[in-house]
Amino acid sequence: MSTYLITGAYTADGVAGLAKEGAVGREQVIAGLTKHSGGSLISVYGVGVGGGDDHFFVIVDVPNGDNLVALWMAVESTGAATV
């Protein structure tokens, strides 16, 4: 497994989901997408909104670059965030 730091920003849909489900709900979604991509979620850090281009940092373990690309595609396809 390789460890990666991923940065991202919420879209308007992502902010709506965050407001509705809270940070725990977003973390569960990220954990599920990471697991589906063959990896595991290590941690999620929110850096706030309005303070720059990135709203969160995620640290994941995935087997290889192909799995990382699969995770990127899965996140982008939700429309909730850009990474």
JOZI-V151337 format. One record per backbone hydrogen bond with DSSP energy under -1.0 kcal/mol. CO is the residue of the C=O (numbers start at 0). NH is the residue of the N-H. If there is no record, write none. Layout:
CO|NH  CO|NH
//
This chain:
1|61  3|59  5|57  7|54  7|55  8|81  10|14  11|15  12|16  13|17  14|18  15|19  16|20  17|21  21|25  22|26  23|27  24|28  25|29  26|30  27|31  28|32  29|33  30|34  31|35  32|36  33|38  34|37  39|60  42|58  44|56  54|46  55|7  56|44  57|5  58|41  58|42  59|3  60|39  61|1  63|67  64|68  65|69  66|70  67|71  68|72  69|73  70|74  71|75  72|76  74|77  79|10  81|8
//
